[in-house]
C-alpha cells in the first residue's frame, strides 16, 4: 500500500519510544550505508503498530516513497501474500516507470507471486529457483527507488507466510540500493528461522534492533497527561503493567472496565482463527484465573485430556498463554487478556464452569482460598455450605491479603438469606468485611459498613466494640479527630465492666487521636492506663502495641527517657516476632520507630522499618504501608539520605491521597516539603504544599501545626520572612509555639529565628531564642542542638563572634552525635561565619569545605550551592571536585562504557550525538547518564564536565580500563 501525500504533518509526541524513532531517523538519512534495516520487536500491546505509523509518516516527511503491509493469519496461507500486499498496488500504478515494465516482462515468472496484477501468467508452469526470485525482487525494488528513496515497512511478521519471511531475510542481508526496511514482529510467535536471520544481521551490523519495553510510571504520566490525573498514574501503571494499549484503554474507562473495545477488539482478532475446542480451553483457563493449574482444564471443559493438551500447546504457540513462574502452571500473558477472554463466554456456561472448578478443587482438598472465587461465581442465595467456604477463605486471607478477605466476606453476605435467623451472622460478617476493607485502604466504604452495623440495636457487645473501633479508626485517618474521640470514649465507658483486648485497642487509638487533636493531658492519661495494663500482657501483640503507642506519645510530649525505654522494649519484642505474627499488627512498628527517631535514634530503627514496609507491601495492607512509608521517609531524611527519603515519602503521599486520608496526606507532605526544599526543587515543594492546602490549614491540633510549620519553610525559602513568621506563630500557638509537640519546638524556633533575623527584628529574635532554650531543657539531643544553633545565630548577629563559635561548635557536635548530618553541616556553615568574624579565615574555610561535602553526599543541592557561594565570598575558588582524592575515588565507580559517555558529555555532545558515536540507542545513553549522575553525585551536564576537567582527571582510572 502506498502512503501519502509526502507532506509534513502534526503528530502526537511519542512517549517512551524516542530511541526507536531516532534509530529510524538514522536509517532514513543514510540509505546508502548500513544498517538499512530497523527491527522492532514487541509483545502484544506495547505499541509497535503505533510506532510503525510514526515511522511511516517520518519517512514520508523526509521524501521517501513508503510501501506498507501487515502480516495476516490466512487459512490456507498464500505464498508471498504479505509482500504482495505491499508491492502489488504500487507497481500496478507505476508499471510505466522507466525500466519497470522491462523488469516485469523479463522476470514475469519470478515476480508473479509478488505483483500478480502486473505480470502475465507464465507460459511454463512451475516454481522458479529461489535465488532467481531474490535477484528479480532486488532489481525491481532498485528500479522503484530510482526516482526517490523507498521505505518498505511491514508489521506483524509473526503472521507472515513462509515465502515472505524467507525473501525478506535475503533482501535485508544485502539491501537493494536506495531501499530501507522497517520490520516488526512478536518474538514468541515468529518462526525461529527468521529470528535467526535477524540475529545474524544484528551481529554483522546490518540491522538495528529495538525491543520495545513497557512504559515507566513517569512515561505513563506523560502518555495520559491529557486524560487522567497524576494521582491515578501509579494505579493504572500497576493494572496495565506499563503496556500502552492497556493503559489507554483503562484510562478511557477510568480504570473500571478491563474489557472495553481498546483491549477486546485486538484480542478478538487473535481468537478468531482458534477452532472450537481450543477456544473452549482458553475460556476454561480464564475461568480458573490469570495463573492456573492446567490439570483442572479437563474437569472444567469435559474434554479428553489429549485434546486439552493440544489446545494448550496451540494457545502457548500463539502467545495467549505462557509458562508461569510457578512450575507446573500456565498463565495468560496479561491479566487483562484473561479478563477479556472470560467475557467472550456466555454467563450460563461460566457459572457451570465455576461450579465444576469448585467441585474439582473441593475433591482435591485444596484450601478454601483457592476455590472461594469459583464458589462466589456459582453459588446461590441461601447456600450455607458456600457461605462457610467464603468465610473460611476470608479468615485465611485476613492478614495476608485483606482486600481479598473483604471480598470473600462481602460475597458471603450476598448469599445470606434475608431472614431474622441470619441477622447475627450478617452483623458478624459486616464487621469482618469492614475491618479487612479498612486495612486494605477502603476508608470511606468501611466507615459506612461499620455505621450500618452499629444501627442494629441488638448488635452483640463484642461486635459493637469492634465496629466502633473500626469507625473511629476510619474517622482518625480521615482527619476527623473529634469524631473519633467521641466514638471511642462512648465505647470505652461501656467497656469498663467487660475488659477485653478490643477495649485495650480502643484506649490505644483514643490516646493517638487525642494526641493528634492536641489534647496532651487526655493522651497522657490514656498512656498511663495502657502502661498499667502492659506489664501483665508481656510480649503479646496487644501488649507490644500498648508500649508502642505509649512510647510515641511520651517521646513527643518530651518524656524522652520513659518513651525510649518503652520503645526499646517494644522493639525487642517486634524483632523477635515471626513475620506471620507481625503481619497482624504491623502498623505498630510505625509508632515505635517514630518514637525512636524523634528521640535521636533514627539509625537504630531503619532495619525494622524496612522489614515492616516489605510485609505491609506484600500483604497489601495499604493503610499500614502509607504510614510506615511516612515514618521510613522521616527517618531517612534525618539521616541525610534525601533521595531515598523523597521516594518513600512520595509513595506515602500518593497512597494517602488515593485512600482519601487527609491525616496521612498531611503527615507525609509535611516532611516531603522539607526534603524537596533541601534538594532545591522549589516548584515541586510548592506543588505539594498546594496539594494539601498547607496555606489554608489552621487550628490547634498537632497535625495541622506541623503542616503550618512546613508551609513556613516554603515561605522563608521564597524570601517571605514576614509571612513565615505570621503564618507559623498564628498556626502553632503563638510565639511560644504551644501547638507543637515539645520535642519539635526547638527546630521550629530555629526556623523562626532565621526569619526574624532576615526581617532585622532583634527583639523578636531574642524572644524566639529564649523560647528555643526553654524548649530544649532536659531534652538534649536534637532539641539542644537546634537551641544552640539558634543561639549562635543571635550571637553572631550581635557581633559576639567568640560566643557564636562556641555555640555553633556545640550544635555541630550534638547534630553529629544524633546523627543528623544535614543539620550538622548547617551548623558548620554558621560556625564558619563566626570563625571568619573572629578573624580565623583558614578555619572558616575548612568548616565550609566540610559542610559542602556533607551537603553533596546528602544530595541537598540548595545548601550545596549556598556553601559554594559562601566559599567564594571568602575568596576561595571552590568546585565540587576540589578534594585531592575524591574525583579519582568516584570515577573508579564508573564502568568503562559509563566513562566513555561521561567524556562525550563533558565535550559538549548531545545524547543523540553520543548514541550515534557509540552505536547505542538514545535511551541507553540516558540510562548511563542517570547512573553516572548518581555515582558522581552531580546534578547536571555542566557539573559533570566540571567534575571531569575541573579536577584535572582526564584519563580514566584503572577500574575503567579493560
Number of C-alpha atoms within 10 A of each C-alpha: 18 17 14 14 12 16 11 12 11 6 9 7 11 14 15 20 19 15 20 24 20 18 24 25 16 15 23 28 13 13 21 16 14 17 24 29 30 27 21 22 20 21 19 20 19 21 18 23 19 14 19 22 15 17 23 23 22 22 23 22 16 15 16 25 24 27 23 22 22 22 20 17 16 12 7 6 14 15 16 21 23 26 26 22 19 22 21 23 17 20 25 14 11 14 17 11 14 13 14 19 18 14 18 22 13 13 21 23 23 23 24 20 19 24 24 18 14 21 23 14 12 12 8 7 8 8 9 12 9 13 12 14 21 18 15 19 22 20 18 23 21 18 20 23 19 16 13 14 23 27 26 23 24 25 23 22 24 23 20 27 20 20 18 19 24 16 18 21 19 15 18 21 20 13 24 22 19 23 27 30 26 22 23 26 26 20 18 16 16 18 15 11 12 17 16 12 17 21 14 14 20 18 10 12 15 20 23 25 19 19 17 19 15 19 22 15 18 14 18 24 22 17 20 20 12 8 12 15 11 16 14 19 24 20 16 24 23 13 18 24 18 22 24 24 17 26 27 20 21 23 19 16 13 14 17 11 16 24 23 15 13 18 22 20 12 13 17 14 12 14 17 10 13 16 10 10 15 21 20 19 25 28 27 26 28 25 26 25 19 19 22 19 16 18 13 16 28 19 17 25 22 12 14 11 14 10 14 22 17 14 21 23 15 15 20 19 14 18 19 21 23 20 15 16 10 11 8 11 14 21 23 25 19 19 17 21 21 25 21 22 23 21 16 17 17 10 11 9 13 22 18 16 25 23 19 22 26 25 17 17 18 14 9 9 9 12 14 22 20 14 22 25 23 26 27 24 17 19 19 15 14 15 14 15 11 22 25 15 21 29 25 19 23 30 20 17 20 25 25 19 20 26 24 23 29 30 19 29 28 21 24 30 23 16 18 21 16 13 7 8 10 13 16 15 12 20 24 20 23 23 26 26 28 30 28 27 29 27 27 27 26 22 24 19 13 27 23 14 21 27 16 14 23 21 10 13 8 12 17 13 13 14 19 22 25 23 29 25 26 28 27 28 26 27 24 26 22 20 23 18 25 16 14 26 22 13 21 28 16 12 20 23 10 14 18 10 8 10 11 13 11 17 21 21 21 25 24 24 22 28 31 26 27 24 24 25 23 23 16 21 13 15 26 19 12 22 25 14 17 22 18 12 16 20 13 10 15 15 19 15 20 20 22 27 26 29 30 31 30 31 32 29 27 24 27 21 20 21 18 24 14 13 25 25 15 25 28 18 17 26 23 13 16 26 14 11 15 9 14 12 14 20 19 15 18 25 23 26 30 26 22 31 29 30 29 27 25 24 25 23 22 24 16 14 20 19 12 17 23 13 15 27 24 13 20 28 15 14 20 20 27 24 24 25 29 31 28 29 27 31 29 29 30 27 27 24 26 23 22 22 20 25 17 14 25 23 14 22 31 23 17 29 29 22 25 28 19 16 22 18 24 18 21 26 29 25 22 27 27 29 22 30 27 19 27 23 21 23 21 18 14 16 11 14 24 18 12 21 23 13 13 18 14 24 16 14 17 17 16 19 22 21 24 27 29 26 29 28 26 24 29 29 25 22 21 19 16 12 14 16 21 16 15 26 23 14 21 28 23 18 25 27 16 14 17 18 24 17 22 25 25 18 23 20 24 30 22 24 28 25 21 29 27 20 26 21 18 16 16 12 12 16 10 17 26 18 14 28 25 16 19 29 19 16 25 24 12 12 18 18 22 26 29 25 33 32 30 28 33 32 26 29 27 21 20 23 16 11 14 15 22 15 16 29 25 15 26 33 23 20 32 25 16 23 26 19 16 22 21 24 23 27 25 27 27 23 31 28 26 27 30 28 26 30 24 18 18 18 12 13 16 12 14 23 22 14 21 24 23 15 26 29 18 22 27 20 18 21 24 23 21 17 23 24 16 14 23 20 15 19 21 13 10 16 10 12 11 17 15 22 22 15 13 9 10 14 20 18 13 16 22 19 16 21 18 17 14 20 23 17 23 23 20 18 19 18 11 13 15 14 20 18 15 21 21 15 12 14 12 17 22 23 18 13 22 16 11 19 21 14 15 23 16 11 14 23 18 21 14 11 16 12 19 22 19 17 23 22 16 17 19 13 14 10 12 18 18 11 13 17 12 6
